[in-house]
């Protein structure tokens, strides 16, 4: 049986680029240090229905920040995951489907989407858009070494 990373990522409520760069969050008590991600850096990969994502923070952060670019007319299947997500439109326009409620967002608009809400987006006319997406990283409450 052949497994596709896009389907596995979607089932887990993650993007392909997040799945390919997943590491366990810090549980050893170390403190994160400041980091810079340059414009030409950051892990890149497919995202959603035809877009590309660039990760802007490492896995040690309490949230995941991504720049997502696309021009997809098809929103693809809806995403549903436990994490809260915040979207900010850096450029262009996107039509967002929130559990059947459609919202048209333009440059400068933002959207807060609680965990558990089905959501997906598309370009309303095929023109490119750029989003900044900040997604909370759910941390285990019990370190893996202490789990039953």
N, C-alpha and C positions, 0 to 999 in steps of 0.2 A: 504494500500500500504506500502511495506517495503522499507525503504531507507537505502542504504549502505554508510557508511562513506567514503569509498574509492572513490565512484562515486561523492559524494557531494564535497569532497576535490578537486578532479580532475576538476570538473566543476568550482570551485572557483580559480583554479590555485595554489592550496596549496597541501601540503601532509597531510596525516591523522594525523600525530603527530603535525603539525602546527595547524590544525583545532581544535584538542582537547585541545590545550594549548593557544588558541587565547585570548588575552585581549586587550582592547583598549589601543592605545599608549598614552603616557603621554601628556595631554593637559592642565594640571593644573599649568604649569610653574615650576614644581619641577625639580631639577637637578639630573641626574643619578649619582650614586656613583660607584666606581670600584667594580667589582665582580669576583669571582673565581669559575669555574666549575671544580670540581675534576674528575679524570678519571672514577670513579665509579658512578658519578652523572649525572644529566641532564635528562630531560624527553625523554623517548624512545617510538618509535612506528613504525608502518609499513610505508614504503616509496616506491612508484613506483611499479615496477613489481616484487616484492619479496624481496626487501631490507629492512633494518632497519635503522632508523635515530635516532640520539641523538642530541637534541637541546643543544647548547653551550652558548647561551645568553638568557637573559630574554626579554620579549616583550617590555620593555622600550627602547631598543636599536634602533638606526636608521636603523639597518640591522639585518638579521637573519643568524646565523652561525650554520651549521649542519655538523655532521660527518655521512656519509652514507656508510653502508657496504652492500655488496650483491655479488651474483654469478649468477644472472639471465641471461639466454640465450635469453629470450623473452624480448624485450625492453618495451613492453606494449604500450598503446596509447600515442601519443605525448602530451606534456605539452605546453600550451600557456598561458602566463600571462603578465601583464603590467610591472612587476618588472624586473630589470636587475639582472642577476645572474653570479657569478664567480665560476668556478669549479677548484679544484686542486687535482691531483691524488696523494694520500699519499702512496698507495701500489697497485700493480696489474696493469691491463690494462682494459680500457673500450672503446667500440666503440660507438661514439656519432653520432646520426642522427640529423642534423641541417637543417630542412626544406628540407630533401632529400639529403643533402650533408653529406657524411660519413667521420668522422675523427677518427683515432685510437690514443688514448692517453695512455701513459705509466707513470710509476712512475716519478714524478717531472714535468710532463706537466700540463699546465693550459689552461682554455678556458673561454673567456668572452662572454656571451650570452645576447644581448640586449632584452628588453621586446618586446613581440609580435612575437618572433621567435619560431616556433614549434621545440621542442627538446625532445629527449628521449635517453636512453643509455642502454647498456647491456655488459655483459662479453663476449668477442669474443669466448672464449673456455670453459666457465663454471668455471674458477678459480676465487677465491675471489678477490674483489677489495675494497679499502677504499677511499672515496672521502671527501674532505672538500668543502662544498658548502656555499657560502656567497650570500645571497639574500637581495636586498634592500627591506625595508618596506615602501610601499607607504603610506604617511600620508595625512589625509584629510586637505585641505587648510582652511576650516572653521570648528572651533570646533563644535561638535554635538549639543551643547546647542544653537548655533547661526545659525544653518542650517535652511533654510526656511521650 
